[in-house]
Amino acid sequence: MNIIDKRNSLARHRSRTYRRRSRSAITNIAIHHSATTSGSAEAFARYHVNELGWPGIGYHYVVDKDGSIHWCHDLEVVSYHVGNSNGRAVGICMVGDFRSQTLGDAQRNAAQELTAWLISELNLSIDDVLGHIEFPGYSWKPCPSVNMNTFRRQLYNRTGETPGTALPSPTYVAGARQRTFLSRGDQGDDVRALQERLTELGFDAGPIDGIFGPLTYDGVVRFQRSANIGVDGIVGPETRVALRDAEAREEVIEHGSPTDEPNEMEEVHLSESRRLLRYIQPMMRGSDVQEVQRKTGAMVDGLFGPETEQRVRDFQRRHRLTVDGIVGPQTWRALDRVNGSTQPGYERLLSLQSPFMRGDDVRRVQRALNVTADGLYGPVTERAVRNFQRSEGITVDGIVGPQTWSRLFNE
């Protein structure tokens, strides 16, 4: 194979990073096409980072038309390419739009050779190789636009494997031996499956290593609290049922997947494939919360607290949406139309209070006044406002009202 290592040369987001997993967490290989007539790993990385705001390119490998293979991520990286299945899949993208183009022999052979190597490396089966369209939630997505049954049949011919002989990897629902109770100190495949399930449900349990350590205990405790069941950090029958029902009740989807040519379904899919955000205890946290905070003018701390809920309500009111403080599909779609770099406008009086007022509007004022931009309206900020008001010949009260705001920003 002609593999070119580009892991350290492609565009990356300045602050966001992908999470990582153990290799044992990988259960599938996802086949994509770029949905562009031409392209490269560099072009896809720029699109994913600069246009979509992702931490890096969405694919682990990009296969060019000439058969060269570009290695974009370690296998342990959980990149964005198959939404709810990101955590368990490796992504291979073949450059081309196979809705109108034909997959050439050099490219097909390279993709299959790479796939066969990954199957061996990860102890998977050919039946674990799926097209993007075959993953849950993507029946609408014409990707990779090649016949996957033919692709798998050619893999069988290449490897000599007999269909249906490979054993599926164990999962929490079916497979590995399960003890009645799991607690700190336990080890084994059932612990690893528990860690995988917790991670899929959004309760990070640390490394998926089959060892029930402090991080796994913490993930179990947080899940039990959210499920309103007994909180003891022990996985017994009640917790097992709750884990099973949580998976069946709601899919946790991390991100929509790209085909690097957006279509009319992309906005709807992205808004419906992200998790619903609301104010609960313990507070929801994550990069999606930060995105909401940036676009609504809340303090960007990654925690969906009461201030963020209020800013979401204000946003919904301005955009004539249902005002409930919950970021669901409709609100996500409205937020997606907001430029994340847009500076907050004037919305409220800013003054010295206890506790301090906070938010991106405070931060913008601080930057304009050349004081520490920590987003907290404290004594230093008030003093700077008074000095500015004095220099402008307007009422000196240390309060940023409409007049002071308009003088600061010429609005």
C-alpha positions, -999 to 999 in steps of 0.1 A, spaced: 0 0 0 11 35 -8 3 52 25 12 89 30 12 101 66 -5 135 69 -15 133 105 6 163 115 2 184 83 -36 189 78 -56 219 90 -67 217 127 -90 239 148 -71 262 171 -89 252 202 -111 222 196 -98 186 197 -113 152 190 -116 127 219 -98 94 218 -108 57 224 -91 24 227 -88 2 196 -111 -24 213 -139 2 210 -137 1 172 -164 -23 157 -169 -9 122 -153 5 91 -173 32 74 -169 37 36 -175 72 22 -172 91 -10 -164 128 -9 -194 137 -31 -171 161 -50 -157 154 -84 -122 161 -72 -105 169 -39 -78 160 -14 -72 154 23 -60 190 25 -91 204 9 -114 183 31 -96 192 62 -99 229 54 -136 225 47 -143 206 79 -123 230 101 -129 264 85 -165 259 73 -179 233 98 -158 243 128 -147 207 135 -115 199 154 -100 184 122 -107 164 91 -136 140 95 -119 110 80 -92 87 92 -80 79 56 -86 95 22 -80 74 -9 -71 93 -40 -81 83 -75 -46 72 -83 -47 47 -54 -26 67 -30 -38 65 6 -36 96 29 -34 88 66 -52 116 85 -58 104 121 -47 77 145 -73 49 147 -79 59 183 -92 94 173 -130 97 174 -135 120 144 -169 132 129 -180 111 100 -210 88 110 -228 107 137 -240 83 164 -215 57 153 -184 80 154 -172 63 186 -171 29 171 -161 35 134 -130 42 113 -138 64 83 -123 58 48 -132 84 22 -127 78 -15 -123 110 -35 -150 114 -61 -188 117 -66 -199 82 -74 -234 94 -81 -221 105 -115 -185 91 -117 -172 56 -118 -150 41 -91 -117 33 -109 -97 1 -104 -67 17 -88 -88 35 -62 -111 5 -55 -81 -18 -51 -64 7 -27 -95 11 -7 -101 -26 -4 -64 -33 4 -66 -7 32 -99 -21 44 -86 -57 45 -56 -45 65 -78 -27 90 -100 -58 94 -70 -78 103 -54 -51 125 -87 -45 144 -99 -82 145 -131 -73 126 -152 -91 100 -160 -81 65 -196 -79 77 -184 -50 99 -176 -29 68 -205 -6 61 -213 22 37 -222 56 52 -258 51 42 -260 18 61 -253 34 95 -282 43 117 -298 76 108 -282 79 74 -306 61 50 -312 95 34 -275 101 26 -264 89 -9 -229 79 3 -207 62 -8 -229 57 -39 -213 24 -47 -228 -10 -42 -217 -21 -8 -227 -57 -13 -204 -58 -43 -177 -41 -23 -179 -66 5 -181 -96 -20 -149 -84 -36 -133 -82 -1 -144 -118 5 -127 -128 -27 -96 -108 -18 -92 -123 17 -106 -158 12 -129 -152 42 -162 -171 42 -193 -149 48 -208 -152 82 -178 -169 99 -165 -140 118 -177 -136 154 -192 -103 164 -173 -83 190 -190 -84 224 -213 -56 234 -232 -47 266 -264 -60 252 -252 -93 238 -219 -111 237 -196 -109 267 -200 -128 299 -219 -107 323 -216 -108 361 -247 -99 381 -229 -70 398 -199 -49 386 -180 -26 409 -147 -9 414 -118 -33 409 -135 -56 385 -119 -64 351 -130 -81 319 -150 -78 287 -182 -70 305 -165 -40 321 -152 -30 287 -187 -33 273 -201 -12 302 -175 15 295 -185 15 258 -222 19 267 -216 47 291 -195 65 266 -221 61 239 -247 76 262 -225 106 269 -211 96 303 -174 95 297 -160 66 316 -124 72 308 -102 47 288 -121 17 275 -97 -7 290 -119 -33 308 -108 -20 342 -135 -7 366 -115 22 380 -123 56 394 -133 71 361 -157 43 353 -171 46 388 -177 83 382 -194 76 349 -217 50 366 -226 75 394 -234 103 369 -256 80 348 -274 67 379 -282 103 390 -295 112 355 -317 81 355 -331 88 389 -322 54 403 -301 44 433 -267 60 433 -241 36 446 -216 33 417 -224 -4 414 -239 -19 382 -266 -43 393 -299 -53 377 -315 -19 381 -287 0 365 -284 -26 337 -321 -21 329 -316 17 330 -287 15 306 -306 -7 282 -336 15 282 -316 47 279 -300 33 247 -334 22 233 -352 55 243 -328 80 228 -298 78 204 -270 100 215 -256 115 183 -224 134 184 -224 152 151 -238 151 116 -215 137 90 -202 156 60 -204 147 24 -182 176 13 -209 191 -9 -238 202 13 -273 195 1 -308 206 11 -310 179 38 -278 189 55 -292 217 77 -322 196 88 -301 166 95 -275 186 115 -302 202 137 -319 169 144 -288 149 150 -274 169 179 -284 163 214 -311 184 231 -296 209 255 -314 221 286 -308 232 322 -308 201 344 -288 189 374 -260 179 371 -255 206 344 -250 194 308 -215 203 295 -195 201 263 -184 218 232 -220 220 219 -229 240 250 -200 263 243 -213 268 207 -247 278 221 -231 301 246 -210 319 219 -240 324 196 -264 336 223 -239 358 242 -237 338 274 -206 333 294 -186 306 275 -178 280 302 -193 249 286 -219 244 314 -256 248 306 -266 267 337 -294 292 344 -276 321 326 -273 301 294 -309 290 297 -320 327 300 -298 337 270 -314 308 250 -348 321 260 -338 356 248 -325 342 215 -358 323 210 -378 353 217 -359 374 192 -362 347 165 -399 341 172 -394 305 184 -411 287 212 -396 303 243 -387 273 266 -349 277 271 -343 243 255 -321 239 225 -339 214 203 -340 209 165 -358 242 158 -335 263 179 -304 245 166 -315 254 130 -318 290 140 -284 290 158 -268 274 127 -277 305 108 -258 327 133 -222 334 126 -203 320 156 -178 350 154 -206 376 156 -200 400 184 -228 404 209 -249 436 205 -265 457 232 -291 438 252 -290 449 288 -276 475 313 -242 464 326 -232 475 361 -213 465 392 -234 440 411 -230 412 436 -225 386 422 -208 401 393 -226 402 360 -210 380 334 -212 373 297 -197 379 263 -212 414 262 -191 422 293 -161 406 276 -167 428 245 -168 459 266 -136 449 284 -118 443 252 -129 478 239 -116 493 272 -83 474 271 -88 457 305 -86 419 313 -114 403 293 -126 377 318 -163 383 312 -169 395 348 -181 431 354 -160 439 385 -145 470 400 -117 473 374 -142 472 346 -164 497 363 -135 521 368 -125 518 331 -161 525 321 -161 556 343 -129 568 328 -143 563 293 -175 581 301 -155 610 315 -133 612 283 -165 612 262 -182 639 282 -212 617 290 -228 609 323 -202 592 346 -220 564 364 -199 533 356 -230 518 339 -229 506 303 -263 517 290 -274 525 254 -254 557 252 -222 543 266 -225 512 244 -231 533 213 -200 555 220 -178 524 226 -188 506 194 -202 534 172 -235 516 169 
